[in-house]
Amino acid sequence: MNQRDRIREILATYQKHAWQLRRVLLVPETRAEVVTKDELTFEGARIEDANVDALWFSRPSHGKREAWELRLIAETPYALFEMFEADEPEAPREDVRQELEARMSEFTTKKRP
């Protein structure tokens, strides 16, 4: 399965469970393959250059908190999850998201032969 098909499959699964796509992280090769074909829509989500292919999703959670999940675009499912308080400022949230992106990148680097 190619990355385009994996993205479609992941988007469908997360949408089914009320997750909202927030950001799309793509390596340059995947971005060239996926974004220029106009076959995928990313629901207005921000597309960012990255060293890993992954999707950021969020949804409201209990206790007025917000759940964020970073899902690797790969054959084997892998995701990192974080919960934010409703009144938590954006700057610390972004710091946590960047840490999770670094962990995701580290995970994929360790998996490579």
Protein Blocks (a to p, Z undefined) as FASTA:
>chain_A
ZZklmmmmmmmmmmmnopacfbdcddfklmmmmmmnomaceehpacdddfbdcddddddd
ehhiacdddddddfbdcdddddddfklcfklmmmmmmmmmmmmmmmmmmmpZZ
